[in-house]
Amino acid sequence: MSGIYIHIPFCKKACHYCNFHFSTIHSHKQRVVAAIIKEIELRKNYLPSNKIESIYFGGGTPSILTQVELNSIFNEIYKYFDVNEGAEITLEANPDDLNINRLKELKKSPINRLSIGIQSLRDEDLIWMNRAHSANEAKESIRNAKEFGFESLSIDLIYGTPNLSNDAWKSNILQAMDLGVNHISSYCLTVETKTALSHLIENGKLDPLSEEQAVQQFDILIDTLEKNSFEQYEISNFAKDGKYAIHNTNYWMNKPYIGIGPSAHSFNQTERSWNIANNILYAEAIEKNELPMETEVLSIANKLNEYVMTSLRTKWGCSLNYIESNFGYKYAEQILQQAYPHIQKNHLTKEGNTLLVSKAGKFFSDGIASDLFLL
């Protein structure tokens, strides 16, 4: 089965750290939504199978859409794809969008999972990030979502921010757990080019971020959540009672998906494509029945490197048997040889014929994976 990702490129405010494609100007929203609906039809044959087990609305801020706009997108998806009856259908949402009336509307829609962009439960952090909600709004959004029957709830938390002490970070985690969510995605603050954060650091208005602090807070995150029955099934994702995110897990498992909307990426196991990251140019092309995308046909090295990168981020690890079966024995041997220095450092372990990132290596997993790549 496959997945569908819908990118909604609009936000109320620009968060200081964010480098995803979005716009705070909404005058072209209806036009872009209409183009998204049309792109679904234009690309109905992209996937190897039209059977769908997950739909994910990301962004940007998908909760900025009206219910009419969401329903129009759903109508087109169900028209051209065979969506599994039990499919996971996720909407990323900001707490300030999840008022009582909106939750009532969402509960009547096909959406059965909310990913709420809380980022922090401290007002001082939210103000620094330039978020549009308060800590109280964040807590209320979770409580209200639960009252309306949204049992699959995920929240985002960010660590490594300036002025976030280790004690304050642990308090953030404990408060989140007290709210009864069963999935937490937590990310280290990184300095992305062309963001407000990068400009502040470049202009000397903010000190460079501390990697030492980030490592400490990553360890606090793992220890605190694991002691409270959360399983770290991917480097940045923790689930209670096996409530893994199906859509994201399928990314890491190399399953195909189609990305709809400006800047959205797609993967059908043979090639990878990505749409132009410009709302107007995207809409103009779709209106002419043109697909504004670039495509890369994946080489053996591309496919193997992607498998190594994604698998090492998960609890299931990188299977040398899988590599041998799908790419050949020599590649499995080469990956193993390149892994030995990290095994000696205790950053990787070898269990049977599977490579796993150790606790000591988890913060550095992407760098470890890149050392195993075929060039």
ROLUM-960470 format. One record per residue: residue in one letter; x, y, z of N, C-alpha, C in turn. Coordinates in steps of 0.05 Angstrom, whole numbers, padded with zeros to 5 digits, always signed. Layout:
AXYZXYZXYZ/...
// end
This chain:
M+00017-00024+00000+00000+00000+00000+00018+00025+00000/S+00005+00048-00007+00020+00073-00010+00008+00094+00008/G+00021+00118+00007+00011+00140+00023+00009+00165+00005/I-00007+00184+00015-00011+00210+00002-00003+00232+00021/Y+00014+00250+00012+00021+00273+00028+00011+00298+00014/I-00003+00316+00029-00014+00340+00018+00000+00364+00032/H+00014+00380+00016+00028+00403+00028+00011+00428+00026/I+00005+00439+00049-00011+00464+00050+00008+00487+00057/P+00015+00504+00038+00038+00523+00042+00029+00550+00053/F+00014+00550+00074+00006+00575+00086+00008+00574+00117/C+00016+00596+00129+00017+00599+00158+00008+00627+00166/K+00000+00629+00192-00008+00655+00202+00017+00672+00207/K+00038+00660+00218+00063+00674+00225+00086+00657+00216/A+00109+00670+00213+00134+00656+00205+00150+00650+00231/C+00152+00624+00237+00168+00617+00260+00198+00622+00254/H+00213+00631+00274+00240+00640+00269+00259+00618+00259/Y+00252+00593+00265+00270+00571+00258+00263+00556+00233/C+00239+00561+00221+00228+00544+00201+00238+00550+00173/N+00245+00529+00158+00254+00532+00130+00236+00516+00111/F+00213+00506+00121+00194+00493+00103+00182+00514+00084/H+00171+00504+00062+00159+00523+00043+00131+00532+00053/F+00128+00558+00057+00102+00568+00066+00101+00598+00059/S+00077+00609+00061+00073+00638+00057+00053+00648+00079/T+00058+00672+00089+00039+00684+00107+00019+00702+00093/I+00022+00703+00066+00003+00718+00049-00018+00699+00038/H-00043+00703+00045-00064+00683+00039-00082+00691+00015/S-00074+00711+00000-00092+00721-00021-00094+00700-00044/H-00075+00681-00046-00076+00661-00067-00084+00634-00056/K-00094+00633-00032-00100+00607-00020-00120+00591-00036/Q-00142+00603-00044-00163+00588-00059-00151+00578-00086/R-00134+00594-00098-00123+00585-00124-00104+00561-00120/V-00088+00562-00099-00070+00540-00093-00085+00515-00086/V-00106+00518-00070-00123+00494-00062-00135+00482-00087/A-00145+00499-00105-00156+00488-00130-00135+00474-00147/A-00111+00484-00146-00089+00470-00161-00082+00443-00148/I-00082+00443-00121-00077+00417-00107-00098+00397-00115/I-00123+00405-00116-00145+00387-00124-00140+00376-00152/K-00132+00394-00170-00128+00386-00198-00103+00368-00200/E-00082+00374-00184-00058+00357-00186-00064+00328-00178/I-00083+00324-00159-00090+00297-00152-00099+00281-00176/E-00116+00294-00193-00125+00281-00217-00102+00276-00237/L-00085+00297-00241-00064+00295-00260-00044+00273-00253/R-00041+00267-00228-00021+00247-00219-00033+00221-00208/K-00057+00216-00216-00071+00192-00206-00058+00166-00212/N-00040+00165-00233-00027+00141-00241+00003+00140-00232/Y+00011+00157-00215+00039+00159-00208+00048+00134-00191/L+00032+00126-00173+00039+00105-00154+00037+00077-00167/P+00053+00058-00157+00051+00031-00168+00024+00018-00162/S+00010+00027-00141-00016+00018-00134-00032+00041-00124/N-00058+00042-00130-00075+00064-00120-00087+00058-00093/K-00079+00036-00080-00088+00029-00054-00073+00045-00033/I-00088+00060-00016-00076+00080+00002-00082+00072+00031/E-00060+00072+00048-00064+00066+00076-00058+00090+00094/S-00050+00112+00082-00045+00136+00099-00048+00161+00082/I-00060+00182+00094-00061+00208+00082-00051+00228+00103/Y-00034+00246+00095-00021+00264+00114-00022+00293+00104/F-00036+00310+00118-00036+00339+00111-00014+00353+00127/G+00006+00362+00113+00029+00376+00126+00032+00404+00115/G+00053+00417+00125+00056+00445+00115+00081+00458+00125/G+00080+00485+00127+00056+00501+00130+00039+00493+00153/T+00014+00503+00152-00005+00498+00173-00032+00489+00160/P-00035+00462+00157-00060+00452+00144-00086+00460+00159/S-00084+00464+00185-00108+00471+00200-00119+00499+00193/I-00104+00513+00176-00113+00539+00166-00134+00536+00145/L-00137+00512+00133-00158+00507+00113-00186+00507+00125/T-00205+00516+00110-00233+00514+00118-00242+00485+00115/Q-00264+00478+00128-00274+00450+00125-00283+00445+00096/V-00293+00465+00083-00301+00462+00055-00277+00456+00038/E-00255+00469+00043-00231+00464+00027-00220+00436+00033/L-00220+00428+00058-00211+00401+00065-00229+00380+00051/N-00255+00384+00053-00273+00364+00041-00270+00362+00011/S-00264+00385-00002-00259+00385-00031-00235+00368-00038/I-00214+00370-00022-00190+00354-00026-00196+00324-00022/F-00210+00318+00000-00218+00290+00005-00234+00279-00017/N-00253+00294-00028-00270+00284-00050-00254+00276-00074/E-00233+00291-00080-00216+00285-00103-00199+00260-00097/I-00188+00258-00073-00172+00235-00066-00189+00209-00068/Y-00213+00210-00056-00229+00186-00057-00240+00179-00084/K-00240+00199-00102-00249+00195-00129-00228+00178-00145/Y-00203+00183-00140-00182+00171-00157-00165+00150-00142/F-00168+00147-00116-00152+00128-00101-00170+00110-00084/D-00160+00086-00080-00174+00066-00064-00164+00069-00035/V-00177+00084-00019-00167+00089+00009-00177+00067+00027/N-00159+00054+00040-00166+00033+00059-00185+00043+00080/E-00204+00026+00088-00225+00034+00107-00212+00043+00134/G-00190+00030+00142-00177+00037+00167-00153+00055+00164/A-00151+00070+00142-00128+00086+00136-00123+00107+00158/E-00098+00112+00163-00091+00134+00182-00092+00160+00166/I-00107+00179+00176-00110+00205+00162-00104+00227+00182/T-00081+00240+00178-00070+00258+00197-00072+00287+00187/L-00079+00305+00205-00078+00334+00200-00059+00347+00219/E-00038+00360+00209-00022+00377+00226-00038+00402+00233/A-00037+00409+00258-00053+00432+00267-00039+00448+00288/N-00043+00474+00288-00033+00491+00309-00054+00494+00331/P-00046+00495+00356-00065+00497+00378-00086+00519+00375/D-00078+00542+00365-00097+00564+00363-00119+00560+00342/D-00116+00540+00325-00136+00534+00305-00157+00513+00316/L-00150+00500+00338-00167+00478+00347-00187+00487+00368/N-00204+00506+00361-00226+00513+00379-00248+00492+00378/I-00267+00495+00395-00289+00475+00398-00303+00471+00371/N-00310+00492+00358-00325+00490+00333-00309+00475+00311/R-00283+00481+00311-00266+00468+00290-00263+00438+00296/L-00260+00432+00321-00257+00403+00328-00283+00388+00322/K-00306+00401+00325-00331+00388+00318-00331+00382+00288/E-00322+00401+00272-00321+00397+00243-00302+00375+00235/L-00278+00375+00247-00258+00355+00241-00267+00327+00248/K-00281+00325+00270-00291+00299+00279-00310+00286+00259/K-00324+00303+00244-00343+00293+00224-00329+00286+00198/S-00304+00294+00195-00289+00289+00170-00274+00262+00172/P-00260+00254+00150-00245+00229+00151-00220+00230+00169/I-00213+00254+00179-00189+00256+00195-00192+00241+00222/N-00173+00224+00228-00174+00208+00253-00149+00211+00270/R-00131+00229+00262-00106+00233+00277-00098+00262+00275/L-00090+00274+00297-00081+00302+00297-00052+00302+00306/S-00036+00318+00291-00008+00323+00299-00007+00353+00306/I-00005+00359+00332-00008+00386+00341+00019+00399+00346/G+00024+00421+00333+00050+00435+00334+00053+00452+00359/I+00057+00439+00381+00059+00454+00407+00086+00467+00410/Q+00108+00452+00404+00136+00460+00405+00146+00465+00433/S+00130+00477+00451+00138+00482+00478+00113+00487+00495/L+00115+00481+00521+00094+00488+00540+00103+00511+00558/R+00122+00526+00548+00131+00550+00563+00127+00575+00545/D+00113+00595+00555+00107+00618+00540+00132+00632+00530/E+00153+00633+00547+00177+00647+00538+00190+00634+00513/D+00188+00608+00511+00199+00594+00487+00181+00601+00463/L+00155+00600+00467+00137+00605+00444+00140+00633+00434/I+00143+00652+00451+00148+00680+00443+00174+00682+00427/W+00195+00669+00437+00221+00670+00423+00219+00657+00396/M+00203+00636+00393+00200+00622+00367+00182+00637+00348/N+00167+00657+00358+00147+00672+00343+00123+00654+00336/R+00115+00637+00355+00091+00621+00351+00066+00637+00356/A+00044+00628+00345+00019+00643+00346+00001+00635+00369/H+00010+00616+00386-00006+00606+00408+00009+00609+00435/S-00006+00606+00456+00006+00607+00483+00007+00578+00495/A+00021+00576+00517+00023+00550+00530-00005+00540+00539/N-00021+00558+00549-00048+00550+00557-00065+00540+00534/E-00063+00554+00511-00077+00546+00487-00068+00518+00478/A-00042+00512+00481-00032+00486+00474-00045+00464+00491/K-00046+00469+00517-00057+00449+00536-00087+00445+00530/E-00101+00468+00526-00130+00466+00520-00136+00451+00494/S-00119+00455+00474-00124+00441+00449-00122+00411+00452/I-00104+00402+00468-00101+00373+00473-00125+00362+00488/R-00132+00376+00510-00155+00367+00526-00180+00366+00509/N-00185+00387+00493-00209+00388+00477-00209+00367+00456/A-00186+00362+00443-00184+00342+00423-00191+00314+00434/K-00182+00309+00458-00188+00283+00471-00217+00281+00478/E-00229+00303+00487-00258+00303+00493-00275+00297+00468/F-00265+00306+00445-00280+00301+00420-00274+00274+00408/G-00258+00258+00422-00254+00230+00413-00230+00226+00395/F-00212+00245+00394-00187+00240+00378-00168+00225+00396/E-00167+00199+00392-00151+00182+00409-00122+00182+00400/S-00118+00185+00373-00091+00186+00362-00082+00215+00361/L-00065+00222+00381-00055+00249+00383-00025+00249+00384/S-00013+00266+00368+00016+00269+00369+00022+00299+00374/I+00043+00304+00389+00051+00332+00392+00080+00335+00384/D+00088+00359+00376+00116+00365+00370+00128+00381+00393/L+00153+00375+00400+00168+00390+00420+00196+00396+00409/I+00207+00419+00415+00233+00427+00405+00252+00431+00430/Y+00276+00421+00427+00296+00425+00448+00321+00438+00436/G+00339+00446+00454+00363+00459+00444+00360+00489+00439/T+00337+00501+00448+00333+00529+00444+00348+00545+00465/P+00356+00570+00458+00369+00587+00478+00352+00591+00503/N+00365+00592+00526+00351+00597+00551+00333+00574+00560/L+00335+00551+00547+00320+00528+00556+00339+00511+00573/S+00336+00512+00599+00353+00496+00617+00344+00467+00616/N+00362+00450+00625+00355+00421+00625+00331+00415+00643/D+00329+00430+00666+00306+00426+00683+00280+00435+00670/A+00281+00458+00656+00257+00467+00642+00249+00448+00619/W+00269+00437+00606+00263+00418+00585+00250+00393+00596/K+00260+00382+00618+00248+00359+00630+00219+00365+00639/S+00215+00389+00650+00188+00398+00658+00169+00398+00634/N+00179+00407+00611+00163+00407+00586+00154+00379+00579/I+00172+00360+00581+00166+00332+00574+00145+00321+00593/L+00149+00326+00619+00131+00315+00639+00103+00327+00636/Q+00102+00353+00630+00075+00365+00626+00061+00353+00602/A+00077+00348+00581+00065+00336+00556+00053+00308+00562/M+00068+00292+00578+00058+00266+00585+00034+00267+00602/D+00033+00286+00620+00010+00289+00638-00016+00295+00622/L-00013+00306+00598-00036+00313+00582-00047+00288+00568/G-00033+00265+00570-00044+00240+00560-00041+00235+00530/V-00021+00247+00517-00016+00241+00489-00002+00214+00487/N-00006+00201+00464+00007+00175+00461+00029+00175+00439/H+00036+00199+00429+00057+00201+00410+00070+00228+00412/I+00097+00228+00413+00112+00253+00415+00134+00253+00394/S+00135+00274+00378+00157+00278+00359+00173+00301+00370/S+00199+00297+00373+00216+00318+00386+00241+00322+00369/Y+00246+00348+00364+00268+00355+00345+00287+00375+00358/C+00312+00372+00351+00332+00391+00361+00331+00416+00343/L+00331+00439+00356+00332+00464+00340+00357+00465+00324/T+00354+00469+00298+00377+00472+00280+00375+00499+00266/V+00398+00508+00257+00400+00534+00244+00399+00529+00214/E+00376+00535+00202+00373+00532+00173+00378+00558+00159/T+00390+00557+00135+00396+00581+00121+00370+00596+00113/K+00373+00622+00112+00351+00641+00103+00328+00641+00123/T+00333+00634+00148+00312+00636+00168+00319+00660+00186/A+00299+00669+00201+00304+00691+00220+00325+00683+00240/L+00325+00657+00248+00345+00648+00268+00373+00651+00257/S+00377+00643+00232+00404+00645+00220+00413+00674+00218/H+00395+00692+00212+00402+00720+00210+00409+00732+00237/L+00395+00723+00258+00401+00733+00285+00429+00725+00294/I+00436+00700+00287+00463+00690+00295+00484+00703+00278/E+00479+00706+00252+00499+00718+00234+00505+00747+00242/N+00484+00761+00252+00487+00789+00259+00495+00793+00288/G+00502+00772+00301+00512+00774+00328+00491+00781+00349/K+00465+00778+00342+00444+00784+00361+00436+00760+00378/L+00447+00737+00371+00442+00713+00386+00467+00695+00384/D+00475+00684+00407+00498+00666+00408+00492+00641+00392/P+00513+00629+00380+00510+00603+00366+00498+00582+00386/L+00482+00564+00375+00470+00543+00391+00491+00524+00402/S+00485+00513+00426+00504+00495+00439+00498+00466+00433/E+00516+00453+00419+00513+00424+00413+00514+00408+00439/E+00531+00416+00458+00532+00401+00483+00506+00402+00497/Q+00493+00425+00498+00466+00427+00510+00446+00409+00496/A+00447+00410+00469+00428+00394+00453+00431+00364+00459/V+00456+00355+00461+00461+00326+00467+00450+00319+00495/Q+00455+00336+00514+00444+00331+00541+00414+00330+00541/Q+00401+00348+00527+00372+00348+00526+00361+00325+00510/F+00375+00316+00490+00367+00292+00475+00367+00268+00494/D+00388+00266+00511+00390+00243+00530+00367+00245+00550/I+00361+00269+00560+00339+00273+00579+00313+00264+00566/L+00309+00271+00541+00285+00264+00526+00282+00234+00526/I+00303+00219+00518+00301+00190+00516+00296+00178+00543/D+00312+00186+00563+00309+00174+00589+00282+00179+00602/T+00272+00203+00599+00246+00210+00612+00223+00195+00599/L+00223+00195+00572+00201+00181+00558+00202+00151+00562/E+00226+00139+00560+00228+00110+00564+00219+00102+00591/K+00225+00118+00612+00217+00111+00639+00186+00113+00642/N+00173+00126+00623+00144+00129+00625+00130+00114+00602/S+00143+00091+00594+00130+00072+00575+00128+00082+00546/F+00144+00102+00539+00145+00110+00511+00168+00096+00497/E+00163+00086+00473+00184+00072+00458+00195+00090+00437/Q+00221+00092+00436+00234+00108+00415+00237+00090+00390/Y+00217+00092+00372+00217+00074+00349+00231+00087+00325/E+00237+00113+00327+00253+00127+00307+00267+00149+00322/I+00289+00159+00311+00306+00178+00326+00290+00200+00339/S+00271+00212+00325+00257+00235+00335+00228+00229+00344/N+00221+00203+00343+00192+00196+00348+00189+00175+00370/F+00170+00180+00388+00165+00163+00411+00136+00157+00412/A+00129+00132+00417+00101+00124+00418+00096+00107+00443/K+00071+00110+00453+00062+00094+00475+00042+00074+00464/D+00042+00050+00475+00023+00029+00468+00023+00023+00438/G+00047+00025+00425+00049+00018+00397+00036+00037+00378/K+00031+00062+00386+00017+00081+00369+00036+00095+00350/Y+00050+00078+00334+00068+00089+00314+00053+00106+00293/A+00066+00126+00282+00054+00141+00260+00058+00124+00235/I+00036+00114+00224+00037+00096+00201+00049+00110+00177/H+00040+00135+00172+00050+00149+00148+00080+00153+00149/N+00091+00163+00171+00119+00168+00173+00135+00142+00174/T+00124+00122+00187+00138+00096+00188+00141+00085+00160/N+00121+00089+00143+00123+00079+00116+00145+00094+00100/Y+00150+00119+00106+00173+00133+00094+00198+00118+00100/W+00202+00112+00126+00227+00099+00135+00229+00070+00125/M+00206+00058+00118+00205+00031+00107+00207+00030+00077/N+00212+00053+00065+00216+00054+00035+00190+00048+00020/K+00167+00053+00031+00142+00049+00017+00136+00073-00001/P+00122+00069-00023+00117+00092-00041+00097+00111-00030/Y+00100+00136-00039+00081+00157-00031+00081+00179-00053/I+00059+00193-00054+00057+00215-00073+00053+00241-00057/G+00068+00261-00065+00067+00287-00052+00052+00307-00070/I+00031+00320-00060+00015+00338-00075+00018+00366-00063/G+00021+00386-00080+00023+00414-00070+00051+00425-00075/P+00054+00452-00072+00080+00465-00076+00101+00453-00058/S+00124+00446-00069+00148+00436-00055+00145+00407-00046/A+00123+00394-00051+00119+00367-00041+00136+00347-00056/H+00147+00327-00042+00163+00306-00054+00147+00280-00057/S+00154+00265-00077+00141+00239-00083+00163+00218-00087/F+00155+00193-00083+00173+00170-00086+00157+00146-00094/N+00164+00134-00117+00149+00110-00125+00167+00085-00128/Q+00190+00086-00113+00209+00064-00112+00227+00062-00136/T+00221+00077-00157+00237+00078-00181+00250+00106-00185/E+00234+00126-00178+00244+00154-00181+00233+00171-00158/R+00246+00193-00155+00238+00213-00135+00232+00239-00150/S+00211+00253-00143+00204+00278-00156+00196+00298-00135/W+00199+00324-00142+00191+00345-00123+00180+00369-00139/N+00159+00380-00128+00145+00403-00140+00160+00429-00135/I+00156+00448-00152+00168+00474-00149+00158+00487-00122/A+00176+00500-00109+00170+00513-00083+00163+00542-00087/N+00142+00546-00103+00132+00573-00108+00102+00571-00114/N+00086+00584-00097+00057+00580-00098+00045+00589-00125/I+00053+00612-00135+00042+00623-00160+00050+00606-00184/L+00076+00600-00186+00086+00585-00208+00074+00556-00208/Y+00070+00545-00184+00057+00519-00181+00029+00520-00192/A+00013+00540-00183-00015+00542-00192-00016+00547-00222/E+00001+00564-00232+00000+00571-00261+00005+00546-00278/A+00024+00529-00270+00030+00505-00285+00007+00485-00284/I-00003+00480-00260-00025+00461-00257-00049+00470-00274/E-00055+00496-00274-00078+00506-00290-00075+00501-00319/K-00049+00497-00328-00044+00490-00357-00041+00460-00361/N-00048+00445-00340-00046+00415-00341-00016+00407-00343/E+00001+00423-00332+00030+00417-00332+00038+00410-00303/L+00057+00393-00300+00067+00385-00273+00094+00400-00268/P+00093+00419-00249+00117+00436-00244+00137+00422-00226/M+00150+00401-00236+00167+00385-00218+00193+00377-00232/E+00211+00369-00215+00236+00357-00225+00235+00328-00216/T+00248+00311-00232+00248+00282-00226+00276+00271-00228/E+00283+00253-00210+00308+00240-00209+00303+00210-00210/V+00313+00196-00231+00312+00167-00232+00333+00156-00213/L+00326+00140-00195+00344+00131-00174+00363+00109-00183/S+00388+00114-00179+00409+00093-00185+00410+00073-00162/I+00425+00052-00166+00428+00032-00145+00440+00046-00120/A+00460+00063-00124+00472+00077-00101+00452+00095-00087/N+00435+00109-00102+00414+00126-00090+00396+00109-00072/K+00386+00087-00083+00367+00070-00069+00379+00058-00044/L+00404+00049-00046+00417+00037-00023+00423+00057-00002/N+00433+00081-00010+00438+00102+00010+00413+00111+00024/E+00391+00113+00010+00366+00120+00023+00357+00099+00043/Y+00361+00074+00036+00353+00053+00054+00371+00054+00079/V+00397+00058+00076+00415+00060+00099+00407+00083+00117/M+00402+00106+00105+00396+00130+00120+00370+00127+00136/T+00349+00117+00123+00323+00115+00136+00322+00092+00156/S+00334+00070+00149+00332+00046+00167+00348+00050+00193/L+00370+00064+00191+00386+00068+00215+00373+00087+00235/R+00353+00102+00226+00339+00120+00244+00318+00105+00260/T+00312+00080+00253+00290+00066+00265+00300+00044+00285/K+00281+00035+00301+00287+00013+00320+00292-00013+00305/W+00284-00015+00280+00287-00040+00265+00314-00043+00252/G+00328-00021+00249+00356-00021+00239+00359-00027+00210/C+00384-00030+00202+00392-00034+00175+00399-00064+00171/S+00383-00077+00155+00386-00106+00151+00406-00112+00129/L+00427-00125+00136+00447-00133+00116+00435-00155+00098/N+00417-00171+00108+00403-00191+00092+00386-00177+00070/Y+00373-00156+00078+00356-00140+00059+00374-00129+00037/I+00397-00118+00045+00416-00106+00025+00426-00128+00006/E+00433-00151+00017+00443-00172+00000+00422-00182-00019/S+00397-00184-00010+00375-00194-00027+00368-00174-00049/N+00369-00148-00042+00359-00128-00061+00380-00114-00077/F+00406-00115-00067+00427-00101-00081+00451-00119-00088/G+00455-00140-00072+00477-00158-00078+00495-00161-00054/Y+00509-00184-00053+00526-00191-00031+00549-00171-00027/K+00561-00162-00049+00584-00144-00047+00577-00118-00033/Y+00552-00109-00037+00543-00084-00024+00539-00088+00006/A+00528-00111+00013+00525-00117+00042+00552-00118+00056/E+00572-00131+00042+00598-00132+00054+00611-00105+00056/Q+00607-00088+00036+00619-00061+00036+00607-00044+00059/I+00581-00046+00062+00567-00031+00084+00578-00040+00111/L+00581-00066+00114+00591-00077+00139+00619-00068+00145/Q+00636-00068+00125+00664-00059+00129+00664-00029+00137/Q+00647-00013+00125+00647+00015+00131+00634+00020+00159/A+00619+00001+00169+00607+00004+00195+00626-00003+00218/Y+00647-00018+00213+00664-00027+00235+00676-00004+00252/P+00685+00018+00241+00695+00039+00258+00674+00050+00278/H+00649+00050+00269+00627+00060+00287+00620+00038+00307/I+00623+00013+00299+00618-00009+00319+00639-00008+00341/Q+00664-00002+00333+00686-00001+00353+00682+00023+00372/K+00669+00045+00362+00664+00068+00379+00639+00064+00396/N+00625+00041+00392+00600+00036+00405+00578+00055+00396/H+00580+00065+00372+00558+00081+00361+00539+00064+00344/L+00549+00041+00336+00533+00021+00322+00536-00006+00336/T+00515-00022+00335+00517-00050+00344+00508-00068+00321/K+00518-00092+00322+00510-00112+00302+00496-00135+00317/E+00470-00138+00312+00454-00159+00325+00445-00177+00302/G+00456-00202+00303+00451-00220+00280+00463-00207+00255/N+00446-00203+00235+00455-00190+00211+00442-00163+00207/T+00438-00149+00229+00425-00123+00229+00443-00102+00243/L+00446-00079+00231+00461-00057+00244+00441-00039+00257/L+00447-00032+00282+00430-00015+00298+00446+00008+00310/V+00435+00032+00310+00449+00054+00324+00445+00051+00354/S+00467+00053+00368+00466+00050+00397+00456+00076+00410/K+00450+00075+00436+00442+00099+00449+00463+00121+00447/A+00488+00114+00449+00510+00134+00448+00512+00146+00420/G+00502+00132+00400+00505+00142+00372+00480+00156+00362/K+00458+00155+00376+00432+00164+00365+00432+00193+00357/F+00445+00210+00373+00445+00239+00366+00460+00244+00340/F+00478+00226+00333+00495+00230+00310+00487+00210+00287/S+00463+00200+00287+00455+00178+00269+00458+00186+00239/D+00451+00211+00232+00452+00219+00204+00481+00219+00194/G+00500+00228+00211+00528+00228+00204+00539+00200+00202/I+00530+00182+00219+00538+00154+00218+00529+00142+00192/A+00503+00147+00185+00492+00136+00160+00508+00145+00136/S+00515+00171+00136+00529+00182+00112+00557+00169+00109/D+00569+00160+00131+00594+00146+00129+00592+00118+00116/L+00567+00108+00116+00562+00082+00104+00553+00083+00075/F+00549+00107+00065+00539+00111+00038+00558+00100+00016/L+00546+00091-00006+00561+00086-00030+00566+00113-00044/L+00590+00118-00053+00595+00143-00066+00593+00140-00097/
// end
